[in-house]
């Protein structure tokens, strides 16, 4: 599960708690769309947003819940949560 602590575009953080795969799919789609919509004068994306989140997970055989916090930039062409965490 992932909890969206803050997102500059509130519709991406609604609901605040989501399955990681669902939110990753949403952020991948939004990143592609915003990255493709560029300002012709600067060639920069017209829209970008930062998202701060906390991922909660349990390791196999572990009875304790672990978590880590992260931040991604959406609209920069770097993909969703999972691909940006690999960078």
PyMOL Python script that loads the backbone (N, CA, C, O; Angstrom):
from pymol import cmd

cmd.read_pdbstr("""\
ATOM      1  N   UNK A   1       0.848  -1.175   0.000  1.00  0.00           N
ATOM      2  CA  UNK A   1       0.000   0.000   0.000  1.00  0.00           C
ATOM      3  C   UNK A   1       0.889   1.231   0.000  1.00  0.00           C
ATOM      4  O   UNK A   1       2.011   1.232   0.507  1.00  0.00           O
ATOM      5  N   UNK A   2       0.333   2.279  -0.593  1.00  0.00           N
ATOM      6  CA  UNK A   2       1.049   3.549  -0.614  1.00  0.00           C
ATOM      7  C   UNK A   2       0.105   4.637  -0.116  1.00  0.00           C
ATOM      8  O   UNK A   2      -1.076   4.665  -0.461  1.00  0.00           O
ATOM      9  N   UNK A   3       0.642   5.514   0.685  1.00  0.00           N
ATOM     10  CA  UNK A   3      -0.102   6.637   1.223  1.00  0.00           C
ATOM     11  C   UNK A   3       0.477   7.902   0.608  1.00  0.00           C
ATOM     12  O   UNK A   3       1.680   8.141   0.706  1.00  0.00           O
ATOM     13  N   UNK A   4      -0.363   8.715  -0.024  1.00  0.00           N
ATOM     14  CA  UNK A   4       0.094   9.958  -0.637  1.00  0.00           C
ATOM     15  C   UNK A   4       0.118  11.033   0.447  1.00  0.00           C
ATOM     16  O   UNK A   4      -0.928  11.482   0.915  1.00  0.00           O
ATOM     17  N   UNK A   5       1.316  11.434   0.834  1.00  0.00           N
ATOM     18  CA  UNK A   5       1.462  12.473   1.856  1.00  0.00           C
ATOM     19  C   UNK A   5       1.081  13.836   1.296  1.00  0.00           C
ATOM     20  O   UNK A   5       0.416  14.630   1.961  1.00  0.00           O
ATOM     21  N   UNK A   6       1.517  14.099   0.050  1.00  0.00           N
ATOM     22  CA  UNK A   6       1.217  15.380  -0.604  1.00  0.00           C
ATOM     23  C   UNK A   6       1.452  15.223  -2.092  1.00  0.00           C
ATOM     24  O   UNK A   6       2.398  14.559  -2.517  1.00  0.00           O
ATOM     25  N   UNK A   7       0.589  15.835  -2.877  1.00  0.00           N
ATOM     26  CA  UNK A   7       0.791  15.907  -4.323  1.00  0.00           C
ATOM     27  C   UNK A   7       0.313  17.270  -4.788  1.00  0.00           C
ATOM     28  O   UNK A   7      -0.757  17.733  -4.392  1.00  0.00           O
ATOM     29  N   UNK A   8       1.119  17.913  -5.638  1.00  0.00           N
ATOM     30  CA  UNK A   8       0.755  19.247  -6.138  1.00  0.00           C
ATOM     31  C   UNK A   8      -0.535  19.218  -6.952  1.00  0.00           C
ATOM     32  O   UNK A   8      -1.228  20.231  -7.049  1.00  0.00           O
ATOM     33  N   UNK A   9      -0.858  18.080  -7.532  1.00  0.00           N
ATOM     34  CA  UNK A   9      -2.131  17.902  -8.242  1.00  0.00           C
ATOM     35  C   UNK A   9      -2.973  16.946  -7.412  1.00  0.00           C
ATOM     36  O   UNK A   9      -2.758  15.735  -7.452  1.00  0.00           O
ATOM     37  N   UNK A  10      -3.916  17.473  -6.670  1.00  0.00           N
ATOM     38  CA  UNK A  10      -4.635  16.697  -5.656  1.00  0.00           C
ATOM     39  C   UNK A  10      -5.402  15.507  -6.217  1.00  0.00           C
ATOM     40  O   UNK A  10      -5.627  14.536  -5.494  1.00  0.00           O
ATOM     41  N   UNK A  11      -5.812  15.552  -7.487  1.00  0.00           N
ATOM     42  CA  UNK A  11      -6.560  14.422  -8.046  1.00  0.00           C
ATOM     43  C   UNK A  11      -5.719  13.150  -8.111  1.00  0.00           C
ATOM     44  O   UNK A  11      -6.276  12.053  -8.066  1.00  0.00           O
ATOM     45  N   UNK A  12      -4.398  13.264  -8.214  1.00  0.00           N
ATOM     46  CA  UNK A  12      -3.533  12.082  -8.228  1.00  0.00           C
ATOM     47  C   UNK A  12      -3.404  11.458  -6.833  1.00  0.00           C
ATOM     48  O   UNK A  12      -3.102  10.272  -6.706  1.00  0.00           O
ATOM     49  N   UNK A  13      -3.630  12.251  -5.806  1.00  0.00           N
ATOM     50  CA  UNK A  13      -3.520  11.751  -4.453  1.00  0.00           C
ATOM     51  C   UNK A  13      -4.853  11.376  -3.833  1.00  0.00           C
ATOM     52  O   UNK A  13      -4.980  11.296  -2.611  1.00  0.00           O
ATOM     53  N   UNK A  14      -5.836  11.150  -4.671  1.00  0.00           N
ATOM     54  CA  UNK A  14      -7.163  10.805  -4.171  1.00  0.00           C
ATOM     55  C   UNK A  14      -7.575   9.454  -4.716  1.00  0.00           C
ATOM     56  O   UNK A  14      -7.691   9.335  -5.935  1.00  0.00           O
ATOM     57  N   UNK A  15      -7.801   8.442  -3.929  1.00  0.00           N
ATOM     58  CA  UNK A  15      -7.743   8.426  -2.470  1.00  0.00           C
ATOM     59  C   UNK A  15      -6.302   8.484  -1.972  1.00  0.00           C
ATOM     60  O   UNK A  15      -5.371   8.158  -2.708  1.00  0.00           O
ATOM     61  N   UNK A  16      -6.127   8.893  -0.739  1.00  0.00           N
ATOM     62  CA  UNK A  16      -4.787   9.054  -0.169  1.00  0.00           C
ATOM     63  C   UNK A  16      -4.071   7.722  -0.008  1.00  0.00           C
ATOM     64  O   UNK A  16      -2.850   7.661  -0.151  1.00  0.00           O
ATOM     65  N   UNK A  17      -4.806   6.655   0.285  1.00  0.00           N
ATOM     66  CA  UNK A  17      -4.219   5.335   0.472  1.00  0.00           C
ATOM     67  C   UNK A  17      -4.677   4.437  -0.678  1.00  0.00           C
ATOM     68  O   UNK A  17      -5.875   4.246  -0.883  1.00  0.00           O
ATOM     69  N   UNK A  18      -3.712   3.884  -1.429  1.00  0.00           N
ATOM     70  CA  UNK A  18      -4.024   3.089  -2.622  1.00  0.00           C
ATOM     71  C   UNK A  18      -3.047   1.920  -2.721  1.00  0.00           C
ATOM     72  O   UNK A  18      -2.006   1.889  -2.065  1.00  0.00           O
ATOM     73  N   UNK A  19      -3.424   0.966  -3.564  1.00  0.00           N
ATOM     74  CA  UNK A  19      -2.468  -0.102  -3.895  1.00  0.00           C
ATOM     75  C   UNK A  19      -1.340   0.521  -4.704  1.00  0.00           C
ATOM     76  O   UNK A  19      -1.580   1.372  -5.561  1.00  0.00           O
ATOM     77  N   UNK A  20      -0.128   0.104  -4.434  1.00  0.00           N
ATOM     78  CA  UNK A  20       1.029   0.655  -5.134  1.00  0.00           C
ATOM     79  C   UNK A  20       0.889   0.478  -6.643  1.00  0.00           C
ATOM     80  O   UNK A  20       1.194   1.400  -7.399  1.00  0.00           O
ATOM     81  N   UNK A  21       0.436  -0.686  -7.091  1.00  0.00           N
ATOM     82  CA  UNK A  21       0.314  -0.928  -8.532  1.00  0.00           C
ATOM     83  C   UNK A  21      -0.710   0.006  -9.174  1.00  0.00           C
ATOM     84  O   UNK A  21      -0.512   0.445 -10.306  1.00  0.00           O
ATOM     85  N   UNK A  22      -1.796   0.315  -8.471  1.00  0.00           N
ATOM     86  CA  UNK A  22      -2.816   1.221  -9.009  1.00  0.00           C
ATOM     87  C   UNK A  22      -2.285   2.642  -9.141  1.00  0.00           C
ATOM     88  O   UNK A  22      -2.465   3.282 -10.177  1.00  0.00           O
ATOM     89  N   UNK A  23      -1.634   3.133  -8.095  1.00  0.00           N
ATOM     90  CA  UNK A  23      -1.099   4.493  -8.149  1.00  0.00           C
ATOM     91  C   UNK A  23       0.052   4.584  -9.147  1.00  0.00           C
ATOM     92  O   UNK A  23       0.205   5.603  -9.820  1.00  0.00           O
ATOM     93  N   UNK A  24       0.854   3.540  -9.249  1.00  0.00           N
ATOM     94  CA  UNK A  24       1.933   3.539 -10.232  1.00  0.00           C
ATOM     95  C   UNK A  24       1.365   3.650 -11.641  1.00  0.00           C
ATOM     96  O   UNK A  24       1.889   4.407 -12.458  1.00  0.00           O
ATOM     97  N   UNK A  25       0.303   2.909 -11.937  1.00  0.00           N
ATOM     98  CA  UNK A  25      -0.324   2.984 -13.263  1.00  0.00           C
ATOM     99  C   UNK A  25      -0.832   4.394 -13.550  1.00  0.00           C
ATOM    100  O   UNK A  25      -0.654   4.911 -14.653  1.00  0.00           O
ATOM    101  N   UNK A  26      -1.467   5.013 -12.551  1.00  0.00           N
ATOM    102  CA  UNK A  26      -1.986   6.377 -12.725  1.00  0.00           C
ATOM    103  C   UNK A  26      -0.862   7.365 -12.986  1.00  0.00           C
ATOM    104  O   UNK A  26      -0.977   8.228 -13.857  1.00  0.00           O
ATOM    105  N   UNK A  27       0.228   7.239 -12.228  1.00  0.00           N
ATOM    106  CA  UNK A  27       1.323   8.193 -12.393  1.00  0.00           C
ATOM    107  C   UNK A  27       2.066   7.976 -13.710  1.00  0.00           C
ATOM    108  O   UNK A  27       2.554   8.938 -14.303  1.00  0.00           O
ATOM    109  N   UNK A  28       2.159   6.733 -14.175  1.00  0.00           N
ATOM    110  CA  UNK A  28       2.781   6.460 -15.479  1.00  0.00           C
ATOM    111  C   UNK A  28       1.965   7.129 -16.584  1.00  0.00           C
ATOM    112  O   UNK A  28       2.527   7.813 -17.440  1.00  0.00           O
ATOM    113  N   UNK A  29       0.664   6.940 -16.571  1.00  0.00           N
ATOM    114  CA  UNK A  29      -0.203   7.538 -17.596  1.00  0.00           C
ATOM    115  C   UNK A  29      -0.128   9.063 -17.566  1.00  0.00           C
ATOM    116  O   UNK A  29      -0.018   9.705 -18.610  1.00  0.00           O
ATOM    117  N   UNK A  30      -0.189   9.638 -16.362  1.00  0.00           N
ATOM    118  CA  UNK A  30      -0.151  11.097 -16.250  1.00  0.00           C
ATOM    119  C   UNK A  30       1.206  11.648 -16.666  1.00  0.00           C
ATOM    120  O   UNK A  30       1.278  12.696 -17.309  1.00  0.00           O
ATOM    121  N   UNK A  31       2.279  10.956 -16.308  1.00  0.00           N
ATOM    122  CA  UNK A  31       3.617  11.385 -16.694  1.00  0.00           C
ATOM    123  C   UNK A  31       3.756  11.426 -18.222  1.00  0.00           C
ATOM    124  O   UNK A  31       4.301  12.382 -18.773  1.00  0.00           O
ATOM    125  N   UNK A  32       3.268  10.401 -18.890  1.00  0.00           N
ATOM    126  CA  UNK A  32       3.336  10.360 -20.364  1.00  0.00           C
ATOM    127  C   UNK A  32       2.552  11.502 -20.985  1.00  0.00           C
ATOM    128  O   UNK A  32       3.032  12.168 -21.903  1.00  0.00           O
ATOM    129  N   UNK A  33       1.344  11.728 -20.481  1.00  0.00           N
ATOM    130  CA  UNK A  33       0.483  12.777 -21.043  1.00  0.00           C
ATOM    131  C   UNK A  33       1.097  14.165 -20.846  1.00  0.00           C
ATOM    132  O   UNK A  33       1.155  14.954 -21.788  1.00  0.00           O
ATOM    133  N   UNK A  34       1.548  14.462 -19.647  1.00  0.00           N
ATOM    134  CA  UNK A  34       2.126  15.781 -19.380  1.00  0.00           C
ATOM    135  C   UNK A  34       3.454  15.966 -20.092  1.00  0.00           C
ATOM    136  O   UNK A  34       3.749  17.064 -20.564  1.00  0.00           O
ATOM    137  N   UNK A  35       4.256  14.920 -20.179  1.00  0.00           N
ATOM    138  CA  UNK A  35       5.549  15.026 -20.856  1.00  0.00           C
ATOM    139  C   UNK A  35       5.360  15.285 -22.356  1.00  0.00           C
ATOM    140  O   UNK A  35       6.167  15.978 -22.976  1.00  0.00           O
ATOM    141  N   UNK A  36       4.306  14.734 -22.928  1.00  0.00           N
ATOM    142  CA  UNK A  36       4.036  14.922 -24.357  1.00  0.00           C
ATOM    143  C   UNK A  36       3.513  16.331 -24.662  1.00  0.00           C
ATOM    144  O   UNK A  36       3.690  16.823 -25.776  1.00  0.00           O
ATOM    145  N   UNK A  37       2.876  16.977 -23.693  1.00  0.00           N
ATOM    146  CA  UNK A  37       2.313  18.317 -23.879  1.00  0.00           C
ATOM    147  C   UNK A  37       3.363  19.358 -23.505  1.00  0.00           C
ATOM    148  O   UNK A  37       3.483  19.755 -22.346  1.00  0.00           O
ATOM    149  N   UNK A  38       4.126  19.795 -24.518  1.00  0.00           N
ATOM    150  CA  UNK A  38       5.264  20.676 -24.263  1.00  0.00           C
ATOM    151  C   UNK A  38       5.036  22.091 -24.776  1.00  0.00           C
ATOM    152  O   UNK A  38       4.279  22.319 -25.719  1.00  0.00           O
ATOM    153  N   UNK A  39       5.706  23.022 -24.135  1.00  0.00           N
ATOM    154  CA  UNK A  39       5.696  24.412 -24.571  1.00  0.00           C
ATOM    155  C   UNK A  39       6.577  24.512 -25.819  1.00  0.00           C
ATOM    156  O   UNK A  39       7.750  24.144 -25.764  1.00  0.00           O
ATOM    157  N   UNK A  40       6.040  24.998 -26.939  1.00  0.00           N
ATOM    158  CA  UNK A  40       6.835  25.037 -28.175  1.00  0.00           C
ATOM    159  C   UNK A  40       8.051  25.965 -28.101  1.00  0.00           C
ATOM    160  O   UNK A  40       9.020  25.760 -28.831  1.00  0.00           O
ATOM    161  N   UNK A  41       8.016  26.967 -27.244  1.00  0.00           N
ATOM    162  CA  UNK A  41       9.140  27.907 -27.141  1.00  0.00           C
ATOM    163  C   UNK A  41      10.296  27.361 -26.311  1.00  0.00           C
ATOM    164  O   UNK A  41      11.459  27.618 -26.620  1.00  0.00           O
ATOM    165  N   UNK A  42       9.979  26.611 -25.260  1.00  0.00           N
ATOM    166  CA  UNK A  42      11.029  26.137 -24.356  1.00  0.00           C
ATOM    167  C   UNK A  42      11.265  24.638 -24.450  1.00  0.00           C
ATOM    168  O   UNK A  42      12.280  24.141 -23.963  1.00  0.00           O
ATOM    169  N   UNK A  43      10.339  23.912 -25.070  1.00  0.00           N
ATOM    170  CA  UNK A  43      10.357  22.452 -25.168  1.00  0.00           C
ATOM    171  C   UNK A  43      10.256  21.777 -23.797  1.00  0.00           C
ATOM    172  O   UNK A  43      10.572  20.595 -23.667  1.00  0.00           O
ATOM    173  N   UNK A  44       9.825  22.507 -22.794  1.00  0.00           N
ATOM    174  CA  UNK A  44       9.608  21.964 -21.453  1.00  0.00           C
ATOM    175  C   UNK A  44       8.152  21.534 -21.321  1.00  0.00           C
ATOM    176  O   UNK A  44       7.282  22.127 -21.958  1.00  0.00           O
ATOM    177  N   UNK A  45       7.864  20.519 -20.510  1.00  0.00           N
ATOM    178  CA  UNK A  45       6.464  20.133 -20.277  1.00  0.00           C
ATOM    179  C   UNK A  45       5.687  21.304 -19.676  1.00  0.00           C
ATOM    180  O   UNK A  45       6.203  22.031 -18.827  1.00  0.00           O
ATOM    181  N   UNK A  46       4.451  21.479 -20.123  1.00  0.00           N
ATOM    182  CA  UNK A  46       3.619  22.567 -19.608  1.00  0.00           C
ATOM    183  C   UNK A  46       3.188  22.311 -18.175  1.00  0.00           C
ATOM    184  O   UNK A  46       2.984  23.256 -17.412  1.00  0.00           O
ATOM    185  N   UNK A  47       3.046  21.043 -17.796  1.00  0.00           N
ATOM    186  CA  UNK A  47       2.581  20.688 -16.457  1.00  0.00           C
ATOM    187  C   UNK A  47       3.503  19.650 -15.840  1.00  0.00           C
ATOM    188  O   UNK A  47       3.841  18.648 -16.471  1.00  0.00           O
ATOM    189  N   UNK A  48       3.900  19.896 -14.616  1.00  0.00           N
ATOM    190  CA  UNK A  48       4.627  18.910 -13.817  1.00  0.00           C
ATOM    191  C   UNK A  48       4.093  18.984 -12.385  1.00  0.00           C
ATOM    192  O   UNK A  48       3.463  19.970 -12.003  1.00  0.00           O
ATOM    193  N   UNK A  49       4.343  17.961 -11.615  1.00  0.00           N
ATOM    194  CA  UNK A  49       3.921  17.953 -10.216  1.00  0.00           C
ATOM    195  C   UNK A  49       4.839  17.037  -9.415  1.00  0.00           C
ATOM    196  O   UNK A  49       5.339  16.036  -9.927  1.00  0.00           O
ATOM    197  N   UNK A  50       5.050  17.390  -8.173  1.00  0.00           N
ATOM    198  CA  UNK A  50       5.788  16.525  -7.260  1.00  0.00           C
ATOM    199  C   UNK A  50       4.797  15.777  -6.386  1.00  0.00           C
ATOM    200  O   UNK A  50       3.751  16.302  -6.004  1.00  0.00           O
ATOM    201  N   UNK A  51       5.155  14.539  -6.083  1.00  0.00           N
ATOM    202  CA  UNK A  51       4.345  13.719  -5.185  1.00  0.00           C
ATOM    203  C   UNK A  51       5.261  13.156  -4.098  1.00  0.00           C
ATOM    204  O   UNK A  51       6.324  12.605  -4.385  1.00  0.00           O
ATOM    205  N   UNK A  52       4.830  13.307  -2.858  1.00  0.00           N
ATOM    206  CA  UNK A  52       5.528  12.740  -1.707  1.00  0.00           C
ATOM    207  C   UNK A  52       4.650  11.626  -1.164  1.00  0.00           C
ATOM    208  O   UNK A  52       3.442  11.805  -1.006  1.00  0.00           O
ATOM    209  N   UNK A  53       5.245  10.486  -0.881  1.00  0.00           N
ATOM    210  CA  UNK A  53       4.451   9.320  -0.497  1.00  0.00           C
ATOM    211  C   UNK A  53       5.203   8.458   0.501  1.00  0.00           C
ATOM    212  O   UNK A  53       6.414   8.588   0.684  1.00  0.00           O
ATOM    213  N   UNK A  54       4.443   7.563   1.148  1.00  0.00           N
ATOM    214  CA  UNK A  54       5.002   6.552   2.033  1.00  0.00           C
ATOM    215  C   UNK A  54       4.499   5.195   1.569  1.00  0.00           C
ATOM    216  O   UNK A  54       3.294   4.988   1.432  1.00  0.00           O
ATOM    217  N   UNK A  55       5.420   4.274   1.327  1.00  0.00           N
ATOM    218  CA  UNK A  55       5.060   2.914   0.920  1.00  0.00           C
ATOM    219  C   UNK A  55       5.140   2.020   2.158  1.00  0.00           C
ATOM    220  O   UNK A  55       6.145   2.014   2.869  1.00  0.00           O
ATOM    221  N   UNK A  56       4.067   1.267   2.402  1.00  0.00           N
ATOM    222  CA  UNK A  56       4.008   0.317   3.512  1.00  0.00           C
ATOM    223  C   UNK A  56       4.050  -1.094   2.933  1.00  0.00           C
ATOM    224  O   UNK A  56       3.336  -1.396   1.977  1.00  0.00           O
ATOM    225  N   UNK A  57       4.885  -1.955   3.510  1.00  0.00           N
ATOM    226  CA  UNK A  57       5.019  -3.311   2.990  1.00  0.00           C
ATOM    227  C   UNK A  57       5.444  -4.267   4.104  1.00  0.00           C
ATOM    228  O   UNK A  57       5.986  -3.853   5.129  1.00  0.00           O
ATOM    229  N   UNK A  58       5.188  -5.532   3.881  1.00  0.00           N
ATOM    230  CA  UNK A  58       5.635  -6.586   4.799  1.00  0.00           C
ATOM    231  C   UNK A  58       6.510  -7.554   4.012  1.00  0.00           C
ATOM    232  O   UNK A  58       6.168  -7.938   2.893  1.00  0.00           O
ATOM    233  N   UNK A  59       7.610  -7.938   4.583  1.00  0.00           N
ATOM    234  CA  UNK A  59       8.475  -8.920   3.935  1.00  0.00           C
ATOM    235  C   UNK A  59       7.976 -10.314   4.278  1.00  0.00           C
ATOM    236  O   UNK A  59       7.361 -10.518   5.325  1.00  0.00           O
ATOM    237  N   UNK A  60       8.235 -11.267   3.406  1.00  0.00           N
ATOM    238  CA  UNK A  60       7.757 -12.640   3.597  1.00  0.00           C
ATOM    239  C   UNK A  60       8.221 -13.196   4.943  1.00  0.00           C
ATOM    240  O   UNK A  60       9.400 -13.130   5.292  1.00  0.00           O
ATOM    241  N   UNK A  61       7.282 -13.732   5.669  1.00  0.00           N
ATOM    242  CA  UNK A  61       7.589 -14.326   6.955  1.00  0.00           C
ATOM    243  C   UNK A  61       7.756 -13.329   8.089  1.00  0.00           C
ATOM    244  O   UNK A  61       7.964 -13.722   9.237  1.00  0.00           O
ATOM    245  N   UNK A  62       7.669 -12.062   7.781  1.00  0.00           N
ATOM    246  CA  UNK A  62       7.844 -11.018   8.781  1.00  0.00           C
ATOM    247  C   UNK A  62       6.480 -10.562   9.280  1.00  0.00           C
ATOM    248  O   UNK A  62       5.574 -10.332   8.479  1.00  0.00           O
ATOM    249  N   UNK A  63       6.326 -10.431  10.569  1.00  0.00           N
ATOM    250  CA  UNK A  63       5.047 -10.005  11.132  1.00  0.00           C
ATOM    251  C   UNK A  63       4.991  -8.495  11.348  1.00  0.00           C
ATOM    252  O   UNK A  63       3.989  -7.963  11.829  1.00  0.00           O
ATOM    253  N   UNK A  64       6.060  -7.821  10.993  1.00  0.00           N
ATOM    254  CA  UNK A  64       6.127  -6.382  11.185  1.00  0.00           C
ATOM    255  C   UNK A  64       5.928  -5.649   9.860  1.00  0.00           C
ATOM    256  O   UNK A  64       6.385  -6.115   8.817  1.00  0.00           O
ATOM    257  N   UNK A  65       5.261  -4.525   9.899  1.00  0.00           N
ATOM    258  CA  UNK A  65       5.049  -3.703   8.718  1.00  0.00           C
ATOM    259  C   UNK A  65       6.214  -2.727   8.591  1.00  0.00           C
ATOM    260  O   UNK A  65       6.574  -2.049   9.554  1.00  0.00           O
ATOM    261  N   UNK A  66       6.792  -2.661   7.409  1.00  0.00           N
ATOM    262  CA  UNK A  66       7.895  -1.750   7.139  1.00  0.00           C
ATOM    263  C   UNK A  66       7.377  -0.605   6.277  1.00  0.00           C
ATOM    264  O   UNK A  66       6.297  -0.694   5.692  1.00  0.00           O
ATOM    265  N   UNK A  67       8.155   0.466   6.205  1.00  0.00           N
ATOM    266  CA  UNK A  67       7.760   1.574   5.338  1.00  0.00           C
ATOM    267  C   UNK A  67       8.998   2.365   4.909  1.00  0.00           C
ATOM    268  O   UNK A  67      10.053   2.308   5.540  1.00  0.00           O
ATOM    269  N   UNK A  68       8.826   3.096   3.824  1.00  0.00           N
ATOM    270  CA  UNK A  68       9.838   4.060   3.409  1.00  0.00           C
ATOM    271  C   UNK A  68       9.132   5.209   2.711  1.00  0.00           C
ATOM    272  O   UNK A  68       8.040   5.051   2.164  1.00  0.00           O
ATOM    273  N   UNK A  69       9.768   6.356   2.739  1.00  0.00           N
ATOM    274  CA  UNK A  69       9.190   7.537   2.113  1.00  0.00           C
ATOM    275  C   UNK A  69       9.944   7.862   0.830  1.00  0.00           C
ATOM    276  O   UNK A  69      11.136   7.584   0.702  1.00  0.00           O
ATOM    277  N   UNK A  70       9.225   8.452  -0.112  1.00  0.00           N
ATOM    278  CA  UNK A  70       9.841   8.812  -1.371  1.00  0.00           C
ATOM    279  C   UNK A  70       9.179  10.026  -1.988  1.00  0.00           C
ATOM    280  O   UNK A  70       8.171  10.532  -1.494  1.00  0.00           O
ATOM    281  N   UNK A  71       9.771  10.478  -3.081  1.00  0.00           N
ATOM    282  CA  UNK A  71       9.269  11.633  -3.827  1.00  0.00           C
ATOM    283  C   UNK A  71       9.509  11.363  -5.303  1.00  0.00           C
ATOM    284  O   UNK A  71      10.565  10.863  -5.690  1.00  0.00           O
ATOM    285  N   UNK A  72       8.518  11.699  -6.123  1.00  0.00           N
ATOM    286  CA  UNK A  72       8.706  11.591  -7.567  1.00  0.00           C
ATOM    287  C   UNK A  72       8.262  12.885  -8.232  1.00  0.00           C
ATOM    288  O   UNK A  72       7.503  13.670  -7.663  1.00  0.00           O
ATOM    289  N   UNK A  73       8.750  13.086  -9.440  1.00  0.00           N
ATOM    290  CA  UNK A  73       8.326  14.192 -10.289  1.00  0.00           C
ATOM    291  C   UNK A  73       7.494  13.605 -11.413  1.00  0.00           C
ATOM    292  O   UNK A  73       7.947  12.707 -12.122  1.00  0.00           O
ATOM    293  N   UNK A  74       6.289  14.103 -11.575  1.00  0.00           N
ATOM    294  CA  UNK A  74       5.383  13.618 -12.613  1.00  0.00           C
ATOM    295  C   UNK A  74       5.364  14.643 -13.744  1.00  0.00           C
ATOM    296  O   UNK A  74       5.237  15.842 -13.500  1.00  0.00           O
ATOM    297  N   UNK A  75       5.491  14.168 -14.974  1.00  0.00           N
ATOM    298  CA  UNK A  75       5.496  15.042 -16.139  1.00  0.00           C
ATOM    299  C   UNK A  75       6.879  15.284 -16.703  1.00  0.00           C
ATOM    300  O   UNK A  75       7.031  16.034 -17.667  1.00  0.00           O
ATOM    301  N   UNK A  76       7.881  14.667 -16.124  1.00  0.00           N
ATOM    302  CA  UNK A  76       9.262  14.862 -16.567  1.00  0.00           C
ATOM    303  C   UNK A  76       9.746  13.773 -17.519  1.00  0.00           C
ATOM    304  O   UNK A  76      10.869  13.826 -18.019  1.00  0.00           O
ATOM    305  N   UNK A  77       8.883  12.783 -17.763  1.00  0.00           N
ATOM    306  CA  UNK A  77       9.250  11.705 -18.666  1.00  0.00           C
ATOM    307  C   UNK A  77       9.982  10.558 -17.990  1.00  0.00           C
ATOM    308  O   UNK A  77      10.541   9.693 -18.665  1.00  0.00           O
ATOM    309  N   UNK A  78       9.984  10.544 -16.664  1.00  0.00           N
ATOM    310  CA  UNK A  78      10.694   9.490 -15.931  1.00  0.00           C
ATOM    311  C   UNK A  78       9.791   8.349 -15.487  1.00  0.00           C
ATOM    312  O   UNK A  78      10.247   7.444 -14.788  1.00  0.00           O
ATOM    313  N   UNK A  79       8.521   8.373 -15.876  1.00  0.00           N
ATOM    314  CA  UNK A  79       7.621   7.276 -15.550  1.00  0.00           C
ATOM    315  C   UNK A  79       6.929   7.460 -14.218  1.00  0.00           C
ATOM    316  O   UNK A  79       6.797   8.574 -13.712  1.00  0.00           O
ATOM    317  N   UNK A  80       6.485   6.330 -13.654  1.00  0.00           N
ATOM    318  CA  UNK A  80       5.718   6.338 -12.416  1.00  0.00           C
ATOM    319  C   UNK A  80       6.580   6.098 -11.189  1.00  0.00           C
ATOM    320  O   UNK A  80       7.799   6.265 -11.216  1.00  0.00           O
ATOM    321  N   UNK A  81       5.923   5.706 -10.130  1.00  0.00           N
ATOM    322  CA  UNK A  81       6.599   5.506  -8.849  1.00  0.00           C
ATOM    323  C   UNK A  81       7.685   4.444  -8.943  1.00  0.00           C
ATOM    324  O   UNK A  81       8.825   4.687  -8.546  1.00  0.00           O
ATOM    325  N   UNK A  82       7.351   3.293  -9.453  1.00  0.00           N
ATOM    326  CA  UNK A  82       8.292   2.164  -9.459  1.00  0.00           C
ATOM    327  C   UNK A  82       9.520   2.464 -10.307  1.00  0.00           C
ATOM    328  O   UNK A  82      10.643   2.189  -9.884  1.00  0.00           O
ATOM    329  N   UNK A  83       9.324   3.020 -11.488  1.00  0.00           N
ATOM    330  CA  UNK A  83      10.484   3.301 -12.345  1.00  0.00           C
ATOM    331  C   UNK A  83      11.347   4.398 -11.761  1.00  0.00           C
ATOM    332  O   UNK A  83      12.566   4.367 -11.929  1.00  0.00           O
ATOM    333  N   UNK A  84      10.759   5.364 -11.080  1.00  0.00           N
ATOM    334  CA  UNK A  84      11.568   6.430 -10.488  1.00  0.00           C
ATOM    335  C   UNK A  84      12.294   5.962  -9.225  1.00  0.00           C
ATOM    336  O   UNK A  84      13.349   6.499  -8.887  1.00  0.00           O
ATOM    337  N   UNK A  85      11.748   4.981  -8.535  1.00  0.00           N
ATOM    338  CA  UNK A  85      12.438   4.442  -7.372  1.00  0.00           C
ATOM    339  C   UNK A  85      13.678   3.654  -7.784  1.00  0.00           C
ATOM    340  O   UNK A  85      14.630   3.547  -7.011  1.00  0.00           O
ATOM    341  N   UNK A  86      13.673   3.100  -8.999  1.00  0.00           N
ATOM    342  CA  UNK A  86      14.809   2.315  -9.493  1.00  0.00           C
ATOM    343  C   UNK A  86      15.974   3.191  -9.912  1.00  0.00           C
ATOM    344  O   UNK A  86      17.101   2.708 -10.019  1.00  0.00           O
ATOM    345  N   UNK A  87      15.724   4.471 -10.149  1.00  0.00           N
ATOM    346  CA  UNK A  87      16.774   5.389 -10.631  1.00  0.00           C
ATOM    347  C   UNK A  87      17.786   5.669  -9.552  1.00  0.00           C
ATOM    348  O   UNK A  87      18.737   6.417  -9.776  1.00  0.00           O
TER     349      UNK A  87
END
""", "prot")
cmd.dss("prot")
cmd.show_as("cartoon", "prot")
cmd.util.cbc("prot")
cmd.orient("prot")
